[in-house]
Amino acid sequence: MPNSVAPIIVYATMSVGGAILAEAALSFLGMESSHPRPLGTHALRSAFLHADRALADDLSGIAILTTVLAFVLLGDGLRDALDVKLKE
């Protein structure tokens, strides 16, 4: 059990990025969920309603890219920190 904790943590952090991208892709295709609270892409899009539509799309994409990159880098950093073989 102790040896399986590190890979599970790393996999979980890297899976968050995939889940965010899947939700953004489905939202782009018009198949978003009818959730009572707005998800990340809807909140960003509604925040930029007064701005130009192209600018709002660009900023939404940049925010999604930054969030996914942060989770992937977090998972990579955790992998490096928790890998026993790299410490030798």
PDB file of N, CA, C and O in Angstrom:
ATOM      1  N   MET A   1       0.798  -1.208   0.000  1.00  0.00           N
ATOM      2  CA  MET A   1       0.000   0.000   0.000  1.00  0.00           C
ATOM      3  C   MET A   1       0.842   1.275   0.000  1.00  0.00           C
ATOM      4  O   MET A   1       0.526   2.195  -0.754  1.00  0.00           O
ATOM      5  N   PRO A   2       1.896   1.373   0.808  1.00  0.00           N
ATOM      6  CA  PRO A   2       2.645   2.631   0.823  1.00  0.00           C
ATOM      7  C   PRO A   2       3.275   2.984  -0.525  1.00  0.00           C
ATOM      8  O   PRO A   2       3.428   4.160  -0.855  1.00  0.00           O
ATOM      9  N   ASN A   3       3.639   1.959  -1.299  1.00  0.00           N
ATOM     10  CA  ASN A   3       4.257   2.234  -2.601  1.00  0.00           C
ATOM     11  C   ASN A   3       3.246   2.688  -3.644  1.00  0.00           C
ATOM     12  O   ASN A   3       3.645   3.223  -4.679  1.00  0.00           O
ATOM     13  N   SER A   4       1.986   2.498  -3.415  1.00  0.00           N
ATOM     14  CA  SER A   4       0.983   2.882  -4.402  1.00  0.00           C
ATOM     15  C   SER A   4       0.432   4.283  -4.182  1.00  0.00           C
ATOM     16  O   SER A   4      -0.292   4.785  -5.042  1.00  0.00           O
ATOM     17  N   VAL A   5       0.742   4.926  -3.079  1.00  0.00           N
ATOM     18  CA  VAL A   5       0.183   6.244  -2.783  1.00  0.00           C
ATOM     19  C   VAL A   5       0.735   7.298  -3.741  1.00  0.00           C
ATOM     20  O   VAL A   5      -0.024   8.111  -4.267  1.00  0.00           O
ATOM     21  N   ALA A   6       2.038   7.291  -3.970  1.00  0.00           N
ATOM     22  CA  ALA A   6       2.647   8.307  -4.838  1.00  0.00           C
ATOM     23  C   ALA A   6       2.112   8.257  -6.263  1.00  0.00           C
ATOM     24  O   ALA A   6       1.738   9.306  -6.787  1.00  0.00           O
ATOM     25  N   PRO A   7       2.050   7.087  -6.929  1.00  0.00           N
ATOM     26  CA  PRO A   7       1.484   7.071  -8.281  1.00  0.00           C
ATOM     27  C   PRO A   7       0.020   7.489  -8.334  1.00  0.00           C
ATOM     28  O   PRO A   7      -0.414   8.097  -9.313  1.00  0.00           O
ATOM     29  N   ILE A   8      -0.740   7.174  -7.300  1.00  0.00           N
ATOM     30  CA  ILE A   8      -2.155   7.560  -7.286  1.00  0.00           C
ATOM     31  C   ILE A   8      -2.291   9.083  -7.187  1.00  0.00           C
ATOM     32  O   ILE A   8      -3.127   9.674  -7.871  1.00  0.00           O
ATOM     33  N   ILE A   9      -1.487   9.710  -6.355  1.00  0.00           N
ATOM     34  CA  ILE A   9      -1.529  11.172  -6.217  1.00  0.00           C
ATOM     35  C   ILE A   9      -1.139  11.846  -7.521  1.00  0.00           C
ATOM     36  O   ILE A   9      -1.785  12.803  -7.948  1.00  0.00           O
ATOM     37  N   VAL A  10      -0.084  11.349  -8.154  1.00  0.00           N
ATOM     38  CA  VAL A  10       0.376  11.928  -9.416  1.00  0.00           C
ATOM     39  C   VAL A  10      -0.679  11.744 -10.501  1.00  0.00           C
ATOM     40  O   VAL A  10      -0.965  12.680 -11.248  1.00  0.00           O
ATOM     41  N   TYR A  11      -1.261  10.554 -10.599  1.00  0.00           N
ATOM     42  CA  TYR A  11      -2.290  10.300 -11.596  1.00  0.00           C
ATOM     43  C   TYR A  11      -3.509  11.192 -11.376  1.00  0.00           C
ATOM     44  O   TYR A  11      -4.108  11.681 -12.334  1.00  0.00           O
ATOM     45  N   ALA A  12      -3.870  11.398 -10.127  1.00  0.00           N
ATOM     46  CA  ALA A  12      -5.027  12.239  -9.828  1.00  0.00           C
ATOM     47  C   ALA A  12      -4.799  13.685 -10.258  1.00  0.00           C
ATOM     48  O   ALA A  12      -5.696  14.307 -10.828  1.00  0.00           O
ATOM     49  N   THR A  13      -3.609  14.227  -9.994  1.00  0.00           N
ATOM     50  CA  THR A  13      -3.350  15.612 -10.385  1.00  0.00           C
ATOM     51  C   THR A  13      -3.272  15.762 -11.895  1.00  0.00           C
ATOM     52  O   THR A  13      -3.704  16.777 -12.441  1.00  0.00           O
ATOM     53  N   MET A  14      -2.727  14.763 -12.575  1.00  0.00           N
ATOM     54  CA  MET A  14      -2.649  14.852 -14.034  1.00  0.00           C
ATOM     55  C   MET A  14      -4.008  14.612 -14.686  1.00  0.00           C
ATOM     56  O   MET A  14      -4.250  15.092 -15.794  1.00  0.00           O
ATOM     57  N   SER A  15      -4.886  13.886 -14.025  1.00  0.00           N
ATOM     58  CA  SER A  15      -6.223  13.636 -14.571  1.00  0.00           C
ATOM     59  C   SER A  15      -7.103  14.875 -14.508  1.00  0.00           C
ATOM     60  O   SER A  15      -8.032  15.012 -15.305  1.00  0.00           O
ATOM     61  N   VAL A  16      -6.832  15.765 -13.587  1.00  0.00           N
ATOM     62  CA  VAL A  16      -7.628  16.989 -13.462  1.00  0.00           C
ATOM     63  C   VAL A  16      -7.516  17.811 -14.743  1.00  0.00           C
ATOM     64  O   VAL A  16      -8.505  18.369 -15.218  1.00  0.00           O
ATOM     65  N   GLY A  17      -6.306  17.885 -15.300  1.00  0.00           N
ATOM     66  CA  GLY A  17      -6.123  18.621 -16.553  1.00  0.00           C
ATOM     67  C   GLY A  17      -6.945  18.039 -17.684  1.00  0.00           C
ATOM     68  O   GLY A  17      -7.551  18.783 -18.455  1.00  0.00           O
ATOM     69  N   GLY A  18      -6.974  16.725 -17.794  1.00  0.00           N
ATOM     70  CA  GLY A  18      -7.783  16.073 -18.826  1.00  0.00           C
ATOM     71  C   GLY A  18      -9.270  16.308 -18.629  1.00  0.00           C
ATOM     72  O   GLY A  18     -10.012  16.483 -19.596  1.00  0.00           O
ATOM     73  N   ALA A  19      -9.699  16.310 -17.385  1.00  0.00           N
ATOM     74  CA  ALA A  19     -11.118  16.558 -17.099  1.00  0.00           C
ATOM     75  C   ALA A  19     -11.510  17.990 -17.461  1.00  0.00           C
ATOM     76  O   ALA A  19     -12.597  18.223 -17.990  1.00  0.00           O
ATOM     77  N   ILE A  20     -10.636  18.939 -17.181  1.00  0.00           N
ATOM     78  CA  ILE A  20     -10.919  20.337 -17.526  1.00  0.00           C
ATOM     79  C   ILE A  20     -10.996  20.500 -19.034  1.00  0.00           C
ATOM     80  O   ILE A  20     -11.891  21.174 -19.542  1.00  0.00           O
ATOM     81  N   LEU A  21     -10.059  19.883 -19.755  1.00  0.00           N
ATOM     82  CA  LEU A  21     -10.085  19.979 -21.219  1.00  0.00           C
ATOM     83  C   LEU A  21     -11.317  19.288 -21.803  1.00  0.00           C
ATOM     84  O   LEU A  21     -11.894  19.781 -22.772  1.00  0.00           O
ATOM     85  N   ALA A  22     -11.724  18.164 -21.234  1.00  0.00           N
ATOM     86  CA  ALA A  22     -12.924  17.478 -21.724  1.00  0.00           C
ATOM     87  C   ALA A  22     -14.163  18.336 -21.503  1.00  0.00           C
ATOM     88  O   ALA A  22     -15.019  18.426 -22.384  1.00  0.00           O
ATOM     89  N   GLU A  23     -14.269  18.972 -20.331  1.00  0.00           N
ATOM     90  CA  GLU A  23     -15.419  19.837 -20.062  1.00  0.00           C
ATOM     91  C   GLU A  23     -15.425  21.040 -20.993  1.00  0.00           C
ATOM     92  O   GLU A  23     -16.483  21.456 -21.464  1.00  0.00           O
ATOM     93  N   ALA A  24     -14.247  21.602 -21.262  1.00  0.00           N
ATOM     94  CA  ALA A  24     -14.177  22.751 -22.168  1.00  0.00           C
ATOM     95  C   ALA A  24     -14.545  22.354 -23.599  1.00  0.00           C
ATOM     96  O   ALA A  24     -15.213  23.112 -24.302  1.00  0.00           O
ATOM     97  N   ALA A  25     -14.111  21.170 -24.028  1.00  0.00           N
ATOM     98  CA  ALA A  25     -14.444  20.707 -25.379  1.00  0.00           C
ATOM     99  C   ALA A  25     -15.943  20.450 -25.512  1.00  0.00           C
ATOM    100  O   ALA A  25     -16.548  20.829 -26.514  1.00  0.00           O
ATOM    101  N   LEU A  26     -16.539  19.817 -24.518  1.00  0.00           N
ATOM    102  CA  LEU A  26     -17.980  19.577 -24.567  1.00  0.00           C
ATOM    103  C   LEU A  26     -18.771  20.879 -24.510  1.00  0.00           C
ATOM    104  O   LEU A  26     -19.807  21.010 -25.162  1.00  0.00           O
ATOM    105  N   SER A  27     -18.284  21.835 -23.734  1.00  0.00           N
ATOM    106  CA  SER A  27     -18.945  23.130 -23.663  1.00  0.00           C
ATOM    107  C   SER A  27     -18.855  23.850 -25.005  1.00  0.00           C
ATOM    108  O   SER A  27     -19.805  24.505 -25.434  1.00  0.00           O
ATOM    109  N   PHE A  28     -17.710  23.725 -25.660  1.00  0.00           N
ATOM    110  CA  PHE A  28     -17.531  24.344 -26.975  1.00  0.00           C
ATOM    111  C   PHE A  28     -18.486  23.739 -27.997  1.00  0.00           C
ATOM    112  O   PHE A  28     -18.989  24.442 -28.872  1.00  0.00           O
ATOM    113  N   LEU A  29     -18.733  22.448 -27.889  1.00  0.00           N
ATOM    114  CA  LEU A  29     -19.635  21.776 -28.818  1.00  0.00           C
ATOM    115  C   LEU A  29     -21.106  21.968 -28.468  1.00  0.00           C
ATOM    116  O   LEU A  29     -21.980  21.510 -29.204  1.00  0.00           O
ATOM    117  N   GLY A  30     -21.388  22.638 -27.357  1.00  0.00           N
ATOM    118  CA  GLY A  30     -22.760  22.919 -26.972  1.00  0.00           C
ATOM    119  C   GLY A  30     -23.390  21.837 -26.125  1.00  0.00           C
ATOM    120  O   GLY A  30     -24.610  21.816 -25.963  1.00  0.00           O
ATOM    121  N   MET A  31     -22.591  20.942 -25.583  1.00  0.00           N
ATOM    122  CA  MET A  31     -23.121  19.855 -24.763  1.00  0.00           C
ATOM    123  C   MET A  31     -22.760  20.048 -23.296  1.00  0.00           C
ATOM    124  O   MET A  31     -22.422  19.088 -22.604  1.00  0.00           O
ATOM    125  N   GLU A  32     -22.833  21.288 -22.826  1.00  0.00           N
ATOM    126  CA  GLU A  32     -22.488  21.540 -21.429  1.00  0.00           C
ATOM    127  C   GLU A  32     -23.591  21.031 -20.514  1.00  0.00           C
ATOM    128  O   GLU A  32     -24.734  20.845 -20.930  1.00  0.00           O
ATOM    129  N   SER A  33     -23.225  20.813 -19.277  1.00  0.00           N
ATOM    130  CA  SER A  33     -24.196  20.314 -18.307  1.00  0.00           C
ATOM    131  C   SER A  33     -25.099  21.459 -17.849  1.00  0.00           C
ATOM    132  O   SER A  33     -24.719  22.628 -17.908  1.00  0.00           O
ATOM    133  N   SER A  34     -26.285  21.106 -17.397  1.00  0.00           N
ATOM    134  CA  SER A  34     -27.200  22.122 -16.869  1.00  0.00           C
ATOM    135  C   SER A  34     -27.020  22.182 -15.357  1.00  0.00           C
ATOM    136  O   SER A  34     -27.938  21.900 -14.587  1.00  0.00           O
ATOM    137  N   HIS A  35     -25.841  22.548 -14.969  1.00  0.00           N
ATOM    138  CA  HIS A  35     -25.464  22.628 -13.559  1.00  0.00           C
ATOM    139  C   HIS A  35     -26.011  23.926 -12.976  1.00  0.00           C
ATOM    140  O   HIS A  35     -26.004  24.947 -13.663  1.00  0.00           O
ATOM    141  N   PRO A  36     -26.485  23.921 -11.732  1.00  0.00           N
ATOM    142  CA  PRO A  36     -27.009  25.171 -11.166  1.00  0.00           C
ATOM    143  C   PRO A  36     -25.927  26.222 -10.974  1.00  0.00           C
ATOM    144  O   PRO A  36     -26.200  27.419 -11.064  1.00  0.00           O
ATOM    145  N   ARG A  37     -24.709  25.784 -10.711  1.00  0.00           N
ATOM    146  CA  ARG A  37     -23.601  26.730 -10.585  1.00  0.00           C
ATOM    147  C   ARG A  37     -22.821  26.738 -11.884  1.00  0.00           C
ATOM    148  O   ARG A  37     -22.619  25.674 -12.470  1.00  0.00           O
ATOM    149  N   PRO A  38     -22.377  27.880 -12.357  1.00  0.00           N
ATOM    150  CA  PRO A  38     -21.622  27.908 -13.616  1.00  0.00           C
ATOM    151  C   PRO A  38     -20.252  27.274 -13.440  1.00  0.00           C
ATOM    152  O   PRO A  38     -19.574  27.492 -12.435  1.00  0.00           O
ATOM    153  N   LEU A  39     -19.862  26.498 -14.418  1.00  0.00           N
ATOM    154  CA  LEU A  39     -18.530  25.912 -14.416  1.00  0.00           C
ATOM    155  C   LEU A  39     -17.519  26.948 -14.883  1.00  0.00           C
ATOM    156  O   LEU A  39     -17.891  28.078 -15.201  1.00  0.00           O
ATOM    157  N   GLY A  40     -16.271  26.581 -14.925  1.00  0.00           N
ATOM    158  CA  GLY A  40     -15.206  27.535 -15.222  1.00  0.00           C
ATOM    159  C   GLY A  40     -15.370  28.264 -16.540  1.00  0.00           C
ATOM    160  O   GLY A  40     -15.207  29.483 -16.599  1.00  0.00           O
ATOM    161  N   THR A  41     -15.692  27.533 -17.600  1.00  0.00           N
ATOM    162  CA  THR A  41     -15.803  28.184 -18.903  1.00  0.00           C
ATOM    163  C   THR A  41     -17.000  29.123 -18.955  1.00  0.00           C
ATOM    164  O   THR A  41     -16.929  30.185 -19.575  1.00  0.00           O
ATOM    165  N   HIS A  42     -18.114  28.738 -18.302  1.00  0.00           N
ATOM    166  CA  HIS A  42     -19.288  29.609 -18.314  1.00  0.00           C
ATOM    167  C   HIS A  42     -19.054  30.862 -17.477  1.00  0.00           C
ATOM    168  O   HIS A  42     -19.493  31.952 -17.843  1.00  0.00           O
ATOM    169  N   ALA A  43     -18.374  30.706 -16.376  1.00  0.00           N
ATOM    170  CA  ALA A  43     -18.099  31.860 -15.521  1.00  0.00           C
ATOM    171  C   ALA A  43     -17.178  32.844 -16.235  1.00  0.00           C
ATOM    172  O   ALA A  43     -17.375  34.057 -16.155  1.00  0.00           O
ATOM    173  N   LEU A  44     -16.178  32.321 -16.927  1.00  0.00           N
ATOM    174  CA  LEU A  44     -15.278  33.207 -17.662  1.00  0.00           C
ATOM    175  C   LEU A  44     -16.005  33.909 -18.804  1.00  0.00           C
ATOM    176  O   LEU A  44     -15.828  35.105 -19.033  1.00  0.00           O
ATOM    177  N   ARG A  45     -16.823  33.144 -19.510  1.00  0.00           N
ATOM    178  CA  ARG A  45     -17.535  33.735 -20.644  1.00  0.00           C
ATOM    179  C   ARG A  45     -18.519  34.813 -20.179  1.00  0.00           C
ATOM    180  O   ARG A  45     -18.637  35.854 -20.826  1.00  0.00           O
ATOM    181  N   SER A  46     -19.222  34.580 -19.075  1.00  0.00           N
ATOM    182  CA  SER A  46     -20.170  35.574 -18.595  1.00  0.00           C
ATOM    183  C   SER A  46     -19.462  36.789 -17.993  1.00  0.00           C
ATOM    184  O   SER A  46     -20.021  37.886 -17.979  1.00  0.00           O
ATOM    185  N   ALA A  47     -18.245  36.603 -17.500  1.00  0.00           N
ATOM    186  CA  ALA A  47     -17.498  37.728 -16.943  1.00  0.00           C
ATOM    187  C   ALA A  47     -17.049  38.695 -18.026  1.00  0.00           C
ATOM    188  O   ALA A  47     -16.850  39.880 -17.760  1.00  0.00           O
ATOM    189  N   PHE A  48     -16.888  38.197 -19.238  1.00  0.00           N
ATOM    190  CA  PHE A  48     -16.398  39.041 -20.323  1.00  0.00           C
ATOM    191  C   PHE A  48     -17.491  39.397 -21.334  1.00  0.00           C
ATOM    192  O   PHE A  48     -17.187  39.681 -22.492  1.00  0.00           O
ATOM    193  N   LEU A  49     -18.758  39.384 -20.909  1.00  0.00           N
ATOM    194  CA  LEU A  49     -19.843  39.693 -21.836  1.00  0.00           C
ATOM    195  C   LEU A  49     -19.765  41.121 -22.359  1.00  0.00           C
ATOM    196  O   LEU A  49     -20.129  41.377 -23.507  1.00  0.00           O
ATOM    197  N   HIS A  50     -19.306  42.035 -21.550  1.00  0.00           N
ATOM    198  CA  HIS A  50     -19.224  43.415 -21.991  1.00  0.00           C
ATOM    199  C   HIS A  50     -18.045  43.644 -22.932  1.00  0.00           C
ATOM    200  O   HIS A  50     -17.999  44.657 -23.629  1.00  0.00           O
ATOM    201  N   ALA A  51     -17.104  42.723 -22.959  1.00  0.00           N
ATOM    202  CA  ALA A  51     -15.931  42.857 -23.828  1.00  0.00           C
ATOM    203  C   ALA A  51     -16.255  42.275 -25.201  1.00  0.00           C
ATOM    204  O   ALA A  51     -17.325  41.707 -25.418  1.00  0.00           O
ATOM    205  N   ASP A  52     -15.327  42.427 -26.097  1.00  0.00           N
ATOM    206  CA  ASP A  52     -15.469  41.870 -27.435  1.00  0.00           C
ATOM    207  C   ASP A  52     -15.539  40.351 -27.353  1.00  0.00           C
ATOM    208  O   ASP A  52     -14.850  39.752 -26.527  1.00  0.00           O
ATOM    209  N   ARG A  53     -16.348  39.722 -28.180  1.00  0.00           N
ATOM    210  CA  ARG A  53     -16.546  38.263 -28.144  1.00  0.00           C
ATOM    211  C   ARG A  53     -15.248  37.512 -28.407  1.00  0.00           C
ATOM    212  O   ARG A  53     -14.965  36.520 -27.735  1.00  0.00           O
ATOM    213  N   ALA A  54     -14.453  37.969 -29.373  1.00  0.00           N
ATOM    214  CA  ALA A  54     -13.190  37.297 -29.676  1.00  0.00           C
ATOM    215  C   ALA A  54     -12.220  37.419 -28.509  1.00  0.00           C
ATOM    216  O   ALA A  54     -11.488  36.476 -28.210  1.00  0.00           O
ATOM    217  N   LEU A  55     -12.209  38.559 -27.854  1.00  0.00           N
ATOM    218  CA  LEU A  55     -11.327  38.746 -26.704  1.00  0.00           C
ATOM    219  C   LEU A  55     -11.750  37.837 -25.554  1.00  0.00           C
ATOM    220  O   LEU A  55     -10.901  37.285 -24.854  1.00  0.00           O
ATOM    221  N   ALA A  56     -13.053  37.680 -25.356  1.00  0.00           N
ATOM    222  CA  ALA A  56     -13.538  36.799 -24.294  1.00  0.00           C
ATOM    223  C   ALA A  56     -13.166  35.352 -24.576  1.00  0.00           C
ATOM    224  O   ALA A  56     -12.784  34.624 -23.660  1.00  0.00           O
ATOM    225  N   ASP A  57     -13.270  34.927 -25.819  1.00  0.00           N
ATOM    226  CA  ASP A  57     -12.875  33.562 -26.176  1.00  0.00           C
ATOM    227  C   ASP A  57     -11.383  33.355 -25.979  1.00  0.00           C
ATOM    228  O   ASP A  57     -10.962  32.308 -25.488  1.00  0.00           O
ATOM    229  N   ASP A  58     -10.586  34.333 -26.353  1.00  0.00           N
ATOM    230  CA  ASP A  58      -9.137  34.219 -26.187  1.00  0.00           C
ATOM    231  C   ASP A  58      -8.754  34.154 -24.716  1.00  0.00           C
ATOM    232  O   ASP A  58      -7.919  33.340 -24.320  1.00  0.00           O
ATOM    233  N   LEU A  59      -9.365  35.009 -23.911  1.00  0.00           N
ATOM    234  CA  LEU A  59      -9.047  35.005 -22.486  1.00  0.00           C
ATOM    235  C   LEU A  59      -9.527  33.724 -21.811  1.00  0.00           C
ATOM    236  O   LEU A  59      -8.867  33.226 -20.898  1.00  0.00           O
ATOM    237  N   SER A  60     -10.658  33.187 -22.242  1.00  0.00           N
ATOM    238  CA  SER A  60     -11.132  31.914 -21.702  1.00  0.00           C
ATOM    239  C   SER A  60     -10.156  30.795 -22.039  1.00  0.00           C
ATOM    240  O   SER A  60      -9.847  29.957 -21.192  1.00  0.00           O
ATOM    241  N   GLY A  61      -9.679  30.782 -23.263  1.00  0.00           N
ATOM    242  CA  GLY A  61      -8.704  29.775 -23.685  1.00  0.00           C
ATOM    243  C   GLY A  61      -7.401  29.887 -22.920  1.00  0.00           C
ATOM    244  O   GLY A  61      -6.820  28.876 -22.528  1.00  0.00           O
ATOM    245  N   ILE A  62      -6.940  31.100 -22.706  1.00  0.00           N
ATOM    246  CA  ILE A  62      -5.700  31.312 -21.955  1.00  0.00           C
ATOM    247  C   ILE A  62      -5.865  30.876 -20.507  1.00  0.00           C
ATOM    248  O   ILE A  62      -4.947  30.296 -19.926  1.00  0.00           O
ATOM    249  N   ALA A  63      -7.029  31.149 -19.916  1.00  0.00           N
ATOM    250  CA  ALA A  63      -7.276  30.728 -18.534  1.00  0.00           C
ATOM    251  C   ALA A  63      -7.326  29.207 -18.422  1.00  0.00           C
ATOM    252  O   ALA A  63      -6.784  28.639 -17.474  1.00  0.00           O
ATOM    253  N   ILE A  64      -7.968  28.548 -19.375  1.00  0.00           N
ATOM    254  CA  ILE A  64      -8.022  27.087 -19.368  1.00  0.00           C
ATOM    255  C   ILE A  64      -6.625  26.512 -19.568  1.00  0.00           C
ATOM    256  O   ILE A  64      -6.239  25.570 -18.875  1.00  0.00           O
ATOM    257  N   LEU A  65      -5.867  27.065 -20.505  1.00  0.00           N
ATOM    258  CA  LEU A  65      -4.497  26.611 -20.758  1.00  0.00           C
ATOM    259  C   LEU A  65      -3.635  26.747 -19.514  1.00  0.00           C
ATOM    260  O   LEU A  65      -2.885  25.832 -19.173  1.00  0.00           O
ATOM    261  N   THR A  66      -3.736  27.878 -18.839  1.00  0.00           N
ATOM    262  CA  THR A  66      -2.935  28.113 -17.639  1.00  0.00           C
ATOM    263  C   THR A  66      -3.308  27.149 -16.524  1.00  0.00           C
ATOM    264  O   THR A  66      -2.432  26.627 -15.834  1.00  0.00           O
ATOM    265  N   THR A  67      -4.596  26.910 -16.344  1.00  0.00           N
ATOM    266  CA  THR A  67      -5.046  25.996 -15.291  1.00  0.00           C
ATOM    267  C   THR A  67      -4.593  24.569 -15.563  1.00  0.00           C
ATOM    268  O   THR A  67      -4.091  23.896 -14.663  1.00  0.00           O
ATOM    269  N   VAL A  68      -4.764  24.103 -16.788  1.00  0.00           N
ATOM    270  CA  VAL A  68      -4.353  22.745 -17.142  1.00  0.00           C
ATOM    271  C   VAL A  68      -2.837  22.599 -17.006  1.00  0.00           C
ATOM    272  O   VAL A  68      -2.355  21.597 -16.477  1.00  0.00           O
ATOM    273  N   LEU A  69      -2.095  23.584 -17.474  1.00  0.00           N
ATOM    274  CA  LEU A  69      -0.635  23.540 -17.359  1.00  0.00           C
ATOM    275  C   LEU A  69      -0.203  23.512 -15.897  1.00  0.00           C
ATOM    276  O   LEU A  69       0.749  22.813 -15.549  1.00  0.00           O
ATOM    277  N   ALA A  70      -0.878  24.251 -15.049  1.00  0.00           N
ATOM    278  CA  ALA A  70      -0.537  24.258 -13.626  1.00  0.00           C
ATOM    279  C   ALA A  70      -0.752  22.883 -13.004  1.00  0.00           C
ATOM    280  O   ALA A  70       0.079  22.427 -12.218  1.00  0.00           O
ATOM    281  N   PHE A  71      -1.857  22.212 -13.344  1.00  0.00           N
ATOM    282  CA  PHE A  71      -2.108  20.878 -12.782  1.00  0.00           C
ATOM    283  C   PHE A  71      -1.108  19.855 -13.320  1.00  0.00           C
ATOM    284  O   PHE A  71      -0.663  18.981 -12.577  1.00  0.00           O
ATOM    285  N   VAL A  72      -0.754  19.951 -14.592  1.00  0.00           N
ATOM    286  CA  VAL A  72       0.216  19.013 -15.156  1.00  0.00           C
ATOM    287  C   VAL A  72       1.592  19.229 -14.524  1.00  0.00           C
ATOM    288  O   VAL A  72       2.278  18.263 -14.192  1.00  0.00           O
ATOM    289  N   LEU A  73       1.995  20.475 -14.357  1.00  0.00           N
ATOM    290  CA  LEU A  73       3.285  20.743 -13.721  1.00  0.00           C
ATOM    291  C   LEU A  73       3.281  20.341 -12.252  1.00  0.00           C
ATOM    292  O   LEU A  73       4.304  19.893 -11.735  1.00  0.00           O
ATOM    293  N   LEU A  74       2.150  20.492 -11.572  1.00  0.00           N
ATOM    294  CA  LEU A  74       2.037  20.031 -10.195  1.00  0.00           C
ATOM    295  C   LEU A  74       2.205  18.513 -10.121  1.00  0.00           C
ATOM    296  O   LEU A  74       2.914  18.006  -9.252  1.00  0.00           O
ATOM    297  N   GLY A  75       1.558  17.794 -11.028  1.00  0.00           N
ATOM    298  CA  GLY A  75       1.708  16.341 -11.068  1.00  0.00           C
ATOM    299  C   GLY A  75       3.127  15.914 -11.379  1.00  0.00           C
ATOM    300  O   GLY A  75       3.629  14.949 -10.803  1.00  0.00           O
ATOM    301  N   ASP A  76       3.785  16.631 -12.294  1.00  0.00           N
ATOM    302  CA  ASP A  76       5.169  16.322 -12.626  1.00  0.00           C
ATOM    303  C   ASP A  76       6.094  16.592 -11.436  1.00  0.00           C
ATOM    304  O   ASP A  76       7.001  15.808 -11.158  1.00  0.00           O
ATOM    305  N   GLY A  77       5.859  17.694 -10.746  1.00  0.00           N
ATOM    306  CA  GLY A  77       6.660  18.002  -9.566  1.00  0.00           C
ATOM    307  C   GLY A  77       6.453  17.002  -8.448  1.00  0.00           C
ATOM    308  O   GLY A  77       7.404  16.628  -7.763  1.00  0.00           O
ATOM    309  N   LEU A  78       5.210  16.562  -8.257  1.00  0.00           N
ATOM    310  CA  LEU A  78       4.940  15.537  -7.255  1.00  0.00           C
ATOM    311  C   LEU A  78       5.599  14.212  -7.619  1.00  0.00           C
ATOM    312  O   LEU A  78       6.095  13.498  -6.748  1.00  0.00           O
ATOM    313  N   ARG A  79       5.600  13.889  -8.911  1.00  0.00           N
ATOM    314  CA  ARG A  79       6.260  12.657  -9.350  1.00  0.00           C
ATOM    315  C   ARG A  79       7.743  12.709  -9.034  1.00  0.00           C
ATOM    316  O   ARG A  79       8.310  11.735  -8.539  1.00  0.00           O
ATOM    317  N   ASP A  80       8.373  13.838  -9.315  1.00  0.00           N
ATOM    318  CA  ASP A  80       9.792  13.981  -9.014  1.00  0.00           C
ATOM    319  C   ASP A  80      10.061  13.947  -7.514  1.00  0.00           C
ATOM    320  O   ASP A  80      11.058  13.373  -7.076  1.00  0.00           O
ATOM    321  N   ALA A  81       9.194  14.548  -6.736  1.00  0.00           N
ATOM    322  CA  ALA A  81       9.417  14.603  -5.286  1.00  0.00           C
ATOM    323  C   ALA A  81       9.140  13.255  -4.616  1.00  0.00           C
ATOM    324  O   ALA A  81       9.789  12.917  -3.626  1.00  0.00           O
ATOM    325  N   LEU A  82       8.197  12.492  -5.134  1.00  0.00           N
ATOM    326  CA  LEU A  82       7.810  11.249  -4.472  1.00  0.00           C
ATOM    327  C   LEU A  82       8.506  10.012  -5.029  1.00  0.00           C
ATOM    328  O   LEU A  82       8.362   8.927  -4.467  1.00  0.00           O
ATOM    329  N   ASP A  83       9.255  10.150  -6.120  1.00  0.00           N
ATOM    330  CA  ASP A  83       9.926   9.005  -6.714  1.00  0.00           C
ATOM    331  C   ASP A  83      11.196   8.680  -5.947  1.00  0.00           C
ATOM    332  O   ASP A  83      12.111   9.498  -5.850  1.00  0.00           O
ATOM    333  N   VAL A  84      11.233   7.489  -5.414  1.00  0.00           N
ATOM    334  CA  VAL A  84      12.382   7.081  -4.592  1.00  0.00           C
ATOM    335  C   VAL A  84      13.604   6.838  -5.458  1.00  0.00           C
ATOM    336  O   VAL A  84      14.726   7.098  -5.021  1.00  0.00           O
ATOM    337  N   LYS A  85      13.418   6.354  -6.659  1.00  0.00           N
ATOM    338  CA  LYS A  85      14.541   6.022  -7.531  1.00  0.00           C
ATOM    339  C   LYS A  85      15.303   7.263  -7.982  1.00  0.00           C
ATOM    340  O   LYS A  85      16.504   7.176  -8.236  1.00  0.00           O
ATOM    341  N   LEU A  86      14.649   8.402  -8.087  1.00  0.00           N
ATOM    342  CA  LEU A  86      15.331   9.629  -8.483  1.00  0.00           C
ATOM    343  C   LEU A  86      16.191  10.208  -7.384  1.00  0.00           C
ATOM    344  O   LEU A  86      17.110  10.978  -7.662  1.00  0.00           O
ATOM    345  N   LYS A  87      15.913   9.857  -6.137  1.00  0.00           N
ATOM    346  CA  LYS A  87      16.672  10.393  -5.020  1.00  0.00           C
ATOM    347  C   LYS A  87      18.034   9.744  -4.857  1.00  0.00           C
ATOM    348  O   LYS A  87      18.883  10.261  -4.131  1.00  0.00           O
ATOM    349  N   GLU A  88      18.256   8.608  -5.527  1.00  0.00           N
ATOM    350  CA  GLU A  88      19.535   7.911  -5.393  1.00  0.00           C
ATOM    351  C   GLU A  88      20.635   8.534  -6.177  1.00  0.00           C
ATOM    352  O   GLU A  88      21.765   8.046  -6.151  1.00  0.00           O
TER     353      GLU A  88
END
